């Protein structure tokens, strides 16, 4: 098993991976470990059975009640209209 490291700052590394602070990983590129440790970007963690797997954040989708969705309070439809920003 590879050595586990706790990420202390957000890191991008090949191929197309992103980990956030606090994540424990075992798949950091071997050639980068020396400088990642020296810069304080990662720290070794005690051996553990299975480090938590890094999971990407779940995107949230905001609903737009002004886009023809039903109004939850009185059940009436709200007509389609553009959203205007306040200045």
VENTASUL-V943200 format. One record per backbone hydrogen bond with DSSP energy under -0.5 kcal/mol. CO is the residue of the C=O (numbers start at 1). NH is the residue of the N-H. E is the energy in kcal/mol with one decimal. If there is no record, write none. Layout:
CO_NH_E ; CO_NH_E
This chain:
4_45_-2.0 ; 5_7_-0.5 ; 5_25_-2.8 ; 6_43_-1.8 ; 7_22_-4.0 ; 11_19_-2.5 ; 13_17_-2.5 ; 17_13_-2.1 ; 19_11_-2.4 ; 20_23_-1.9 ; 23_7_-3.0 ; 23_25_-0.5 ; 25_5_-2.7 ; 29_32_-1.5 ; 29_33_-0.8 ; 30_33_-0.9 ; 32_36_-2.3 ; 33_37_-2.5 ; 34_38_-2.3 ; 35_39_-2.3 ; 36_41_-2.3 ; 36_42_-1.1 ; 37_40_-0.9 ; 41_8_-3.2 ; 41_9_-1.0 ; 43_6_-3.2 ; 57_59_-0.5 ; 60_62_-0.5 ; 63_65_-0.6 ; 64_67_-2.1 ; 66_81_-1.1 ; 69_78_-1.4 ; 71_75_-1.8 ; 76_71_-2.8 ; 77_79_-0.5
